[in-house]
Amino acid sequence: MATVMVVDDEPGIVESLEKIFEREELSVVTAASGEEALAILQKQPIDVVLTDLRMARLTGLDLLRTVRAEYPETEVVL
């Protein structure tokens, strides 16, 4: 089963996307910030990261760059 991480600083969006992906029988992990997403990636493999572009401190673009450099097997969707 594929694992999708939803990264967004708006809880309502995270919750909605989590429900949609779970209905599709995907394993879902959520993070409220780019920093939290990177901490999760250090602990477990993630197939796809779906991230908000605009977040405080670590933006979606920053997250994309880091994931591509450190976890090249993980796809990122902004």
Backbone torsions as a table, in degrees:
resi	resn	phi	psi	omega
1	MET	NA	133.8	179.2
2	ALA	-73.2	147.6	177.7
3	THR	-112.8	126.2	179.3
4	VAL	-112.6	134.5	173.4
5	MET	-108.3	127.5	176.2
6	VAL	-102.6	123.2	-178.0
7	VAL	-121.0	116.0	179.0
8	ASP	-161.4	145.7	179.5
9	ASP	-89.5	4.7	176.0
10	GLU	-108.1	108.4	-174.9
11	PRO	-56.0	-35.6	-179.2
12	GLY	-63.9	-39.3	178.3
13	ILE	-67.9	-44.1	178.8
14	VAL	-58.6	-47.1	-178.6
15	GLU	-62.5	-44.0	179.8
16	SER	-62.5	-48.0	179.9
17	LEU	-65.6	-37.3	177.4
18	GLU	-59.2	-45.0	179.5
19	LYS	-63.7	-42.2	179.9
20	ILE	-61.6	-49.1	-178.3
21	PHE	-66.4	-37.1	178.4
22	GLU	-65.2	-35.8	175.8
23	ARG	-62.5	-28.3	178.1
24	GLU	-87.2	9.9	177.6
25	GLU	61.6	37.7	173.5
26	LEU	-99.9	149.6	173.6
27	SER	-79.3	130.1	-175.2
28	VAL	-121.3	133.6	174.2
29	VAL	-121.5	142.6	-179.6
30	THR	-122.5	153.1	176.5
31	ALA	-143.5	141.2	-178.1
32	ALA	-92.7	-1.2	179.9
33	SER	-158.5	164.4	176.0
34	GLY	-63.8	-37.1	179.0
35	GLU	-63.8	-43.2	178.2
36	GLU	-64.0	-38.8	178.7
37	ALA	-61.1	-44.1	179.4
38	LEU	-65.0	-37.1	177.4
39	ALA	-63.8	-39.4	178.4
40	ILE	-67.0	-43.1	179.8
41	LEU	-60.2	-30.2	177.6
42	GLN	-69.1	-23.4	-174.5
43	LYS	-100.6	-25.1	-176.3
44	GLN	-151.6	150.2	178.4
45	PRO	-73.4	140.2	178.4
46	ILE	-126.4	134.2	-179.7
47	ASP	-81.6	-44.4	-177.1
48	VAL	-137.4	133.6	173.6
49	VAL	-109.0	122.4	174.7
50	LEU	-107.8	112.7	-171.8
51	THR	-127.0	147.8	171.5
52	ASP	-68.2	147.7	178.8
53	LEU	-78.2	-43.7	-175.6
54	ARG	-104.4	109.7	175.8
55	MET	-139.9	157.5	178.6
56	ALA	-65.5	151.6	178.2
57	ARG	58.0	-82.1	-177.2
58	LEU	-97.3	107.2	-176.9
59	THR	-78.0	171.9	176.7
60	GLY	-60.5	-37.7	177.2
61	LEU	-65.8	-40.3	176.4
62	ASP	-61.8	-42.8	179.1
63	LEU	-63.5	-44.2	177.9
64	LEU	-55.9	-49.0	-179.4
65	ARG	-60.1	-44.4	-178.3
66	THR	-67.4	-43.4	-179.9
67	VAL	-63.8	-44.5	178.5
68	ARG	-59.7	-38.7	-178.1
69	ALA	-75.4	-40.9	-172.8
70	GLU	-100.8	-23.2	-177.8
71	TYR	-134.8	66.6	-172.8
72	PRO	-62.2	-18.3	178.7
73	GLU	-80.5	-8.9	-179.0
74	THR	-95.8	128.1	176.9
75	GLU	-83.7	147.4	179.2
76	VAL	-126.5	132.8	176.0
77	VAL	-121.5	126.5	178.9
78	LEU	-94.8	NA	NA
